[in-house]
Amino acid sequence: MKVVATNVNAGDAARQALESCISKGGVALFPADGLYGLACDPLNEKAIRR
């Protein structure tokens, strides 16, 4: 597991970290408006099982 600390000013760095995680088959959890978002590549069965 890798933790990437971000804030509202992170901009492209936060987006690139999220894209990198997902493209490598990872699962990302990120804060959104009042809740958390969970993301993975929907075409990657291993990522979905995680």
PQR file of N, CA, C, O and H, with PARSE charges and radii, in Angstrom:
ATOM      1  N   MET A   1       0.852  -1.169   0.000 -0.4000 1.5000
ATOM      2  CA  MET A   1       0.000   0.000   0.000 -0.0000 2.0000
ATOM      3  C   MET A   1       0.895   1.228   0.000  0.5500 1.7000
ATOM      4  O   MET A   1       1.918   1.277   0.684 -0.5500 1.4000
ATOM      5  N   LYS A   2       0.494   2.202  -0.771 -0.4000 1.5000
ATOM      6  CA  LYS A   2       1.216   3.468  -0.844 -0.0000 2.0000
ATOM      7  C   LYS A   2       0.249   4.579  -0.471  0.5500 1.7000
ATOM      8  O   LYS A   2      -0.866   4.636  -0.989 -0.5500 1.4000
ATOM      9  H   LYS A   2      -0.337   2.162  -1.326  0.4000 1.0000
ATOM     10  N   VAL A   3       0.670   5.454   0.419 -0.4000 1.5000
ATOM     11  CA  VAL A   3      -0.150   6.592   0.830 -0.0000 2.0000
ATOM     12  C   VAL A   3       0.416   7.846   0.182  0.5500 1.7000
ATOM     13  O   VAL A   3       1.606   8.135   0.308 -0.5500 1.4000
ATOM     14  H   VAL A   3       1.576   5.408   0.839  0.4000 1.0000
ATOM     15  N   VAL A   4      -0.437   8.589  -0.509 -0.4000 1.5000
ATOM     16  CA  VAL A   4      -0.041   9.838  -1.146 -0.0000 2.0000
ATOM     17  C   VAL A   4      -0.867  10.942  -0.516  0.5500 1.7000
ATOM     18  O   VAL A   4      -2.080  11.006  -0.712 -0.5500 1.4000
ATOM     19  H   VAL A   4      -1.403   8.354  -0.611  0.4000 1.0000
ATOM     20  N   ALA A   5      -0.217  11.806   0.235 -0.4000 1.5000
ATOM     21  CA  ALA A   5      -0.922  12.921   0.866 -0.0000 2.0000
ATOM     22  C   ALA A   5      -1.141  14.024  -0.162  0.5500 1.7000
ATOM     23  O   ALA A   5      -0.215  14.423  -0.868 -0.5500 1.4000
ATOM     24  H   ALA A   5       0.769  11.754   0.394  0.4000 1.0000
ATOM     25  N   THR A   6      -2.356  14.502  -0.234 -0.4000 1.5000
ATOM     26  CA  THR A   6      -2.680  15.572  -1.173 -0.0000 2.0000
ATOM     27  C   THR A   6      -3.497  16.637  -0.470  0.5500 1.7000
ATOM     28  O   THR A   6      -3.982  16.436   0.644 -0.5500 1.4000
ATOM     29  H   THR A   6      -3.108  14.178   0.340  0.4000 1.0000
ATOM     30  N   ASN A   7      -3.641  17.754  -1.124 -0.4000 1.5000
ATOM     31  CA  ASN A   7      -4.524  18.806  -0.639 -0.0000 2.0000
ATOM     32  C   ASN A   7      -5.148  19.482  -1.856  0.5500 1.7000
ATOM     33  O   ASN A   7      -4.850  19.113  -2.992 -0.5500 1.4000
ATOM     34  H   ASN A   7      -3.247  17.917  -2.028  0.4000 1.0000
ATOM     35  N   VAL A   8      -5.995  20.450  -1.629 -0.4000 1.5000
ATOM     36  CA  VAL A   8      -6.702  21.085  -2.745 -0.0000 2.0000
ATOM     37  C   VAL A   8      -5.762  21.796  -3.710  0.5500 1.7000
ATOM     38  O   VAL A   8      -6.130  22.043  -4.858 -0.5500 1.4000
ATOM     39  H   VAL A   8      -6.237  20.750  -0.706  0.4000 1.0000
ATOM     40  N   ASN A   9      -4.558  22.125  -3.264 -0.4000 1.5000
ATOM     41  CA  ASN A   9      -3.601  22.808  -4.127 -0.0000 2.0000
ATOM     42  C   ASN A   9      -2.667  21.845  -4.860  0.5500 1.7000
ATOM     43  O   ASN A   9      -1.784  22.291  -5.593 -0.5500 1.4000
ATOM     44  H   ASN A   9      -4.258  21.924  -2.331  0.4000 1.0000
ATOM     45  N   ALA A  10      -2.842  20.544  -4.678 -0.4000 1.5000
ATOM     46  CA  ALA A  10      -1.939  19.560  -5.280 -0.0000 2.0000
ATOM     47  C   ALA A  10      -2.075  19.516  -6.799  0.5500 1.7000
ATOM     48  O   ALA A  10      -1.096  19.253  -7.496 -0.5500 1.4000
ATOM     49  H   ALA A  10      -3.559  20.182  -4.083  0.4000 1.0000
ATOM     50  N   GLY A  11      -3.261  19.766  -7.314 -0.4000 1.5000
ATOM     51  CA  GLY A  11      -3.484  19.855  -8.757 -0.0000 2.0000
ATOM     52  C   GLY A  11      -3.025  18.647  -9.535  0.5500 1.7000
ATOM     53  O   GLY A  11      -3.448  17.523  -9.264 -0.5500 1.4000
ATOM     54  H   GLY A  11      -4.057  19.980  -6.747  0.4000 1.0000
ATOM     55  N   ASP A  12      -2.144  18.883 -10.521 -0.4000 1.5000
ATOM     56  CA  ASP A  12      -1.691  17.818 -11.412 -0.0000 2.0000
ATOM     57  C   ASP A  12      -0.963  16.694 -10.687  0.5500 1.7000
ATOM     58  O   ASP A  12      -1.061  15.539 -11.102 -0.5500 1.4000
ATOM     59  H   ASP A  12      -1.801  19.796 -10.741  0.4000 1.0000
ATOM     60  N   ALA A  13      -0.244  16.996  -9.625 -0.4000 1.5000
ATOM     61  CA  ALA A  13       0.494  15.953  -8.907 -0.0000 2.0000
ATOM     62  C   ALA A  13      -0.466  14.916  -8.334  0.5500 1.7000
ATOM     63  O   ALA A  13      -0.196  13.717  -8.410 -0.5500 1.4000
ATOM     64  H   ALA A  13      -0.164  17.934  -9.288  0.4000 1.0000
ATOM     65  N   ALA A  14      -1.569  15.358  -7.770 -0.4000 1.5000
ATOM     66  CA  ALA A  14      -2.560  14.437  -7.214 -0.0000 2.0000
ATOM     67  C   ALA A  14      -3.213  13.620  -8.321  0.5500 1.7000
ATOM     68  O   ALA A  14      -3.413  12.416  -8.160 -0.5500 1.4000
ATOM     69  H   ALA A  14      -1.788  16.332  -7.708  0.4000 1.0000
ATOM     70  N   ARG A  15      -3.542  14.244  -9.422 -0.4000 1.5000
ATOM     71  CA  ARG A  15      -4.163  13.545 -10.549 -0.0000 2.0000
ATOM     72  C   ARG A  15      -3.213  12.504 -11.122  0.5500 1.7000
ATOM     73  O   ARG A  15      -3.628  11.388 -11.434 -0.5500 1.4000
ATOM     74  H   ARG A  15      -3.379  15.222  -9.552  0.4000 1.0000
ATOM     75  N   GLN A  16      -1.945  12.863 -11.262 -0.4000 1.5000
ATOM     76  CA  GLN A  16      -0.963  11.930 -11.811 -0.0000 2.0000
ATOM     77  C   GLN A  16      -0.752  10.738 -10.883  0.5500 1.7000
ATOM     78  O   GLN A  16      -0.590   9.612 -11.355 -0.5500 1.4000
ATOM     79  H   GLN A  16      -1.608  13.769 -11.009  0.4000 1.0000
ATOM     80  N   ALA A  17      -0.753  10.967  -9.574 -0.4000 1.5000
ATOM     81  CA  ALA A  17      -0.606   9.867  -8.618 -0.0000 2.0000
ATOM     82  C   ALA A  17      -1.795   8.917  -8.712  0.5500 1.7000
ATOM     83  O   ALA A  17      -1.620   7.700  -8.661 -0.5500 1.4000
ATOM     84  H   ALA A  17      -0.885  11.881  -9.191  0.4000 1.0000
ATOM     85  N   LEU A  18      -2.991   9.457  -8.849 -0.4000 1.5000
ATOM     86  CA  LEU A  18      -4.198   8.646  -8.989 -0.0000 2.0000
ATOM     87  C   LEU A  18      -4.155   7.848 -10.292  0.5500 1.7000
ATOM     88  O   LEU A  18      -4.439   6.650 -10.290 -0.5500 1.4000
ATOM     89  H   LEU A  18      -3.133  10.446  -8.890  0.4000 1.0000
ATOM     90  N   GLU A  19      -3.810   8.488 -11.389 -0.4000 1.5000
ATOM     91  CA  GLU A  19      -3.715   7.803 -12.684 -0.0000 2.0000
ATOM     92  C   GLU A  19      -2.669   6.691 -12.651  0.5500 1.7000
ATOM     93  O   GLU A  19      -2.897   5.610 -13.195 -0.5500 1.4000
ATOM     94  H   GLU A  19      -3.580   9.461 -11.391  0.4000 1.0000
ATOM     95  N   SER A  20      -1.541   6.945 -12.025 -0.4000 1.5000
ATOM     96  CA  SER A  20      -0.479   5.951 -11.939 -0.0000 2.0000
ATOM     97  C   SER A  20      -0.941   4.728 -11.158  0.5500 1.7000
ATOM     98  O   SER A  20      -0.707   3.595 -11.577 -0.5500 1.4000
ATOM     99  H   SER A  20      -1.356   7.822 -11.583  0.4000 1.0000
ATOM    100  N   CYS A  21      -1.585   4.951 -10.041 -0.4000 1.5000
ATOM    101  CA  CYS A  21      -2.095   3.861  -9.210 -0.0000 2.0000
ATOM    102  C   CYS A  21      -3.066   2.993  -9.996  0.5500 1.7000
ATOM    103  O   CYS A  21      -2.935   1.770 -10.017 -0.5500 1.4000
ATOM    104  H   CYS A  21      -1.775   5.872  -9.700  0.4000 1.0000
ATOM    105  N   ILE A  22      -4.023   3.613 -10.632 -0.4000 1.5000
ATOM    106  CA  ILE A  22      -5.061   2.875 -11.360 -0.0000 2.0000
ATOM    107  C   ILE A  22      -4.473   2.145 -12.568  0.5500 1.7000
ATOM    108  O   ILE A  22      -4.853   1.007 -12.843 -0.5500 1.4000
ATOM    109  H   ILE A  22      -4.130   4.607 -10.615  0.4000 1.0000
ATOM    110  N   SER A  23      -3.561   2.780 -13.285 -0.4000 1.5000
ATOM    111  CA  SER A  23      -2.988   2.147 -14.481 -0.0000 2.0000
ATOM    112  C   SER A  23      -2.128   0.934 -14.138  0.5500 1.7000
ATOM    113  O   SER A  23      -1.907   0.070 -14.987 -0.5500 1.4000
ATOM    114  H   SER A  23      -3.252   3.704 -13.062  0.4000 1.0000
ATOM    115  N   LYS A  24      -1.642   0.863 -12.895 -0.4000 1.5000
ATOM    116  CA  LYS A  24      -0.832  -0.280 -12.458 -0.0000 2.0000
ATOM    117  C   LYS A  24      -1.676  -1.365 -11.795  0.5500 1.7000
ATOM    118  O   LYS A  24      -1.133  -2.305 -11.214 -0.5500 1.4000
ATOM    119  H   LYS A  24      -1.821   1.564 -12.205  0.4000 1.0000
ATOM    120  N   GLY A  25      -2.994  -1.243 -11.878 -0.4000 1.5000
ATOM    121  CA  GLY A  25      -3.878  -2.249 -11.300 -0.0000 2.0000
ATOM    122  C   GLY A  25      -4.214  -2.014  -9.845  0.5500 1.7000
ATOM    123  O   GLY A  25      -4.756  -2.897  -9.180 -0.5500 1.4000
ATOM    124  H   GLY A  25      -3.435  -0.479 -12.350  0.4000 1.0000
ATOM    125  N   GLY A  26      -3.900  -0.841  -9.345 -0.4000 1.5000
ATOM    126  CA  GLY A  26      -4.179  -0.528  -7.953 -0.0000 2.0000
ATOM    127  C   GLY A  26      -5.603  -0.047  -7.735  0.5500 1.7000
ATOM    128  O   GLY A  26      -6.368   0.169  -8.674 -0.5500 1.4000
ATOM    129  H   GLY A  26      -3.459  -0.123  -9.885  0.4000 1.0000
ATOM    130  N   VAL A  27      -5.922   0.110  -6.475 -0.4000 1.5000
ATOM    131  CA  VAL A  27      -7.215   0.647  -6.068 -0.0000 2.0000
ATOM    132  C   VAL A  27      -6.931   1.933  -5.309  0.5500 1.7000
ATOM    133  O   VAL A  27      -6.072   1.960  -4.428 -0.5500 1.4000
ATOM    134  H   VAL A  27      -5.300  -0.065  -5.712  0.4000 1.0000
ATOM    135  N   ALA A  28      -7.638   2.985  -5.640 -0.4000 1.5000
ATOM    136  CA  ALA A  28      -7.410   4.286  -5.016 -0.0000 2.0000
ATOM    137  C   ALA A  28      -8.616   4.693  -4.179  0.5500 1.7000
ATOM    138  O   ALA A  28      -9.763   4.506  -4.586 -0.5500 1.4000
ATOM    139  H   ALA A  28      -8.336   2.964  -6.356  0.4000 1.0000
ATOM    140  N   LEU A  29      -8.346   5.237  -3.031 -0.4000 1.5000
ATOM    141  CA  LEU A  29      -9.365   5.790  -2.145 -0.0000 2.0000
ATOM    142  C   LEU A  29      -9.030   7.261  -1.975  0.5500 1.7000
ATOM    143  O   LEU A  29      -7.898   7.609  -1.640 -0.5500 1.4000
ATOM    144  H   LEU A  29      -7.415   5.388  -2.700  0.4000 1.0000
ATOM    145  N   PHE A  30     -10.007   8.123  -2.205 -0.4000 1.5000
ATOM    146  CA  PHE A  30      -9.723   9.551  -2.156 -0.0000 2.0000
ATOM    147  C   PHE A  30     -10.907  10.307  -1.573  0.5500 1.7000
ATOM    148  O   PHE A  30     -12.055   9.895  -1.741 -0.5500 1.4000
ATOM    149  H   PHE A  30     -10.926   7.840  -2.477  0.4000 1.0000
ATOM    150  N   PRO A  31     -10.628  11.427  -0.880 -0.5600 1.5000
ATOM    151  CA  PRO A  31     -11.723  12.223  -0.319  0.2800 2.0000
ATOM    152  C   PRO A  31     -12.477  12.959  -1.419  0.5500 1.7000
ATOM    153  O   PRO A  31     -11.884  13.460  -2.375 -0.5500 1.4000
ATOM    154  N   ALA A  32     -13.778  13.011  -1.266 -0.4000 1.5000
ATOM    155  CA  ALA A  32     -14.639  13.756  -2.180 -0.0000 2.0000
ATOM    156  C   ALA A  32     -15.577  14.612  -1.317  0.5500 1.7000
ATOM    157  O   ALA A  32     -15.386  14.696  -0.104 -0.5500 1.4000
ATOM    158  H   ALA A  32     -14.259  12.604  -0.490  0.4000 1.0000
ATOM    159  N   ASP A  33     -16.551  15.226  -1.907 -0.4000 1.5000
ATOM    160  CA  ASP A  33     -17.464  16.102  -1.170 -0.0000 2.0000
ATOM    161  C   ASP A  33     -18.281  15.325  -0.142  0.5500 1.7000
ATOM    162  O   ASP A  33     -19.316  14.750  -0.478 -0.5500 1.4000
ATOM    163  H   ASP A  33     -16.706  15.158  -2.892  0.4000 1.0000
ATOM    164  N   GLY A  34     -17.826  15.306   1.097 -0.4000 1.5000
ATOM    165  CA  GLY A  34     -18.579  14.695   2.188 -0.0000 2.0000
ATOM    166  C   GLY A  34     -18.502  13.181   2.272  0.5500 1.7000
ATOM    167  O   GLY A  34     -19.161  12.582   3.121 -0.5500 1.4000
ATOM    168  H   GLY A  34     -16.985  15.773   1.370  0.4000 1.0000
ATOM    169  N   LEU A  35     -17.718  12.550   1.417 -0.4000 1.5000
ATOM    170  CA  LEU A  35     -17.567  11.096   1.439 -0.0000 2.0000
ATOM    171  C   LEU A  35     -16.245  10.730   0.794  0.5500 1.7000
ATOM    172  O   LEU A  35     -15.464  11.614   0.439 -0.5500 1.4000
ATOM    173  H   LEU A  35     -17.182  13.036   0.727  0.4000 1.0000
ATOM    174  N   TYR A  36     -15.983   9.448   0.638 -0.4000 1.5000
ATOM    175  CA  TYR A  36     -14.753   9.011  -0.018 -0.0000 2.0000
ATOM    176  C   TYR A  36     -15.086   8.314  -1.328  0.5500 1.7000
ATOM    177  O   TYR A  36     -16.105   7.631  -1.437 -0.5500 1.4000
ATOM    178  H   TYR A  36     -16.617   8.730   0.927  0.4000 1.0000
ATOM    179  N   GLY A  37     -14.227   8.488  -2.317 -0.4000 1.5000
ATOM    180  CA  GLY A  37     -14.383   7.814  -3.597 -0.0000 2.0000
ATOM    181  C   GLY A  37     -13.445   6.622  -3.659  0.5500 1.7000
ATOM    182  O   GLY A  37     -12.357   6.647  -3.084 -0.5500 1.4000
ATOM    183  H   GLY A  37     -13.400   9.043  -2.229  0.4000 1.0000
ATOM    184  N   LEU A  38     -13.863   5.591  -4.349 -0.4000 1.5000
ATOM    185  CA  LEU A  38     -13.065   4.391  -4.544 -0.0000 2.0000
ATOM    186  C   LEU A  38     -12.949   4.173  -6.044  0.5500 1.7000
ATOM    187  O   LEU A  38     -13.959   4.155  -6.746 -0.5500 1.4000
ATOM    188  H   LEU A  38     -14.747   5.571  -4.816  0.4000 1.0000
ATOM    189  N   ALA A  39     -11.727   4.008  -6.542 -0.4000 1.5000
ATOM    190  CA  ALA A  39     -11.538   3.898  -7.987 -0.0000 2.0000
ATOM    191  C   ALA A  39     -10.555   2.792  -8.338  0.5500 1.7000
ATOM    192  O   ALA A  39      -9.589   2.542  -7.618 -0.5500 1.4000
ATOM    193  H   ALA A  39     -10.906   4.023  -5.971  0.4000 1.0000
ATOM    194  N   CYS A  40     -10.826   2.136  -9.462 -0.4000 1.5000
ATOM    195  CA  CYS A  40      -9.901   1.166 -10.039 -0.0000 2.0000
ATOM    196  C   CYS A  40     -10.204   1.069 -11.529  0.5500 1.7000
ATOM    197  O   CYS A  40     -11.172   1.660 -12.010 -0.5500 1.4000
ATOM    198  H   CYS A  40     -11.611   2.339 -10.047  0.4000 1.0000
ATOM    199  N   ASP A  41      -9.385   0.333 -12.250 -0.4000 1.5000
ATOM    200  CA  ASP A  41      -9.613   0.110 -13.675 -0.0000 2.0000
ATOM    201  C   ASP A  41     -10.725  -0.925 -13.818  0.5500 1.7000
ATOM    202  O   ASP A  41     -10.535  -2.072 -13.416 -0.5500 1.4000
ATOM    203  H   ASP A  41      -8.600  -0.147 -11.859  0.4000 1.0000
ATOM    204  N   PRO A  42     -11.870  -0.562 -14.371 -0.5600 1.5000
ATOM    205  CA  PRO A  42     -12.988  -1.504 -14.466  0.2800 2.0000
ATOM    206  C   PRO A  42     -12.727  -2.664 -15.428  0.5500 1.7000
ATOM    207  O   PRO A  42     -13.488  -3.631 -15.445 -0.5500 1.4000
ATOM    208  N   LEU A  43     -11.671  -2.580 -16.220 -0.4000 1.5000
ATOM    209  CA  LEU A  43     -11.333  -3.662 -17.145 -0.0000 2.0000
ATOM    210  C   LEU A  43     -10.273  -4.605 -16.574  0.5500 1.7000
ATOM    211  O   LEU A  43      -9.895  -5.580 -17.223 -0.5500 1.4000
ATOM    212  H   LEU A  43     -11.053  -1.794 -16.206  0.4000 1.0000
ATOM    213  N   ASN A  44      -9.796  -4.320 -15.368 -0.4000 1.5000
ATOM    214  CA  ASN A  44      -8.765  -5.127 -14.727 -0.0000 2.0000
ATOM    215  C   ASN A  44      -9.420  -5.977 -13.632  0.5500 1.7000
ATOM    216  O   ASN A  44      -9.750  -5.464 -12.563 -0.5500 1.4000
ATOM    217  H   ASN A  44     -10.103  -3.528 -14.840  0.4000 1.0000
ATOM    218  N   GLU A  45      -9.607  -7.274 -13.899 -0.4000 1.5000
ATOM    219  CA  GLU A  45     -10.308  -8.145 -12.952 -0.0000 2.0000
ATOM    220  C   GLU A  45      -9.588  -8.249 -11.610  0.5500 1.7000
ATOM    221  O   GLU A  45     -10.241  -8.328 -10.569 -0.5500 1.4000
ATOM    222  H   GLU A  45      -9.339  -7.691 -14.767  0.4000 1.0000
ATOM    223  N   LYS A  46      -8.258  -8.250 -11.616 -0.4000 1.5000
ATOM    224  CA  LYS A  46      -7.494  -8.330 -10.371 -0.0000 2.0000
ATOM    225  C   LYS A  46      -7.751  -7.097  -9.497  0.5500 1.7000
ATOM    226  O   LYS A  46      -7.907  -7.212  -8.281 -0.5500 1.4000
ATOM    227  H   LYS A  46      -7.728  -8.186 -12.462  0.4000 1.0000
ATOM    228  N   ALA A  47      -7.791  -5.933 -10.118 -0.4000 1.5000
ATOM    229  CA  ALA A  47      -8.063  -4.696  -9.376 -0.0000 2.0000
ATOM    230  C   ALA A  47      -9.478  -4.711  -8.805  0.5500 1.7000
ATOM    231  O   ALA A  47      -9.700  -4.251  -7.685 -0.5500 1.4000
ATOM    232  H   ALA A  47      -7.664  -5.839 -11.105  0.4000 1.0000
ATOM    233  N   ILE A  48     -10.424  -5.231  -9.558 -0.4000 1.5000
ATOM    234  CA  ILE A  48     -11.810  -5.295  -9.083 -0.0000 2.0000
ATOM    235  C   ILE A  48     -11.912  -6.217  -7.877  0.5500 1.7000
ATOM    236  O   ILE A  48     -12.625  -5.905  -6.924 -0.5500 1.4000
ATOM    237  H   ILE A  48     -10.244  -5.605 -10.468  0.4000 1.0000
ATOM    238  N   ARG A  49     -11.211  -7.344  -7.902 -0.4000 1.5000
ATOM    239  CA  ARG A  49     -11.253  -8.280  -6.767 -0.0000 2.0000
ATOM    240  C   ARG A  49     -10.658  -7.661  -5.510  0.5500 1.7000
ATOM    241  O   ARG A  49     -11.078  -7.990  -4.401 -0.5500 1.4000
ATOM    242  H   ARG A  49     -10.631  -7.597  -8.676  0.4000 1.0000
ATOM    243  N   ARG A  50      -9.694  -6.776  -5.667 -0.4000 1.5000
ATOM    244  CA  ARG A  50      -9.087  -6.125  -4.500 -0.0000 2.0000
ATOM    245  C   ARG A  50     -10.136  -5.319  -3.786  0.5500 1.7000
ATOM    246  O   ARG A  50      -9.844  -4.686  -2.771 -0.5500 1.4000
ATOM    247  H   ARG A  50      -9.352  -6.508  -6.569  0.4000 1.0000
TER
END
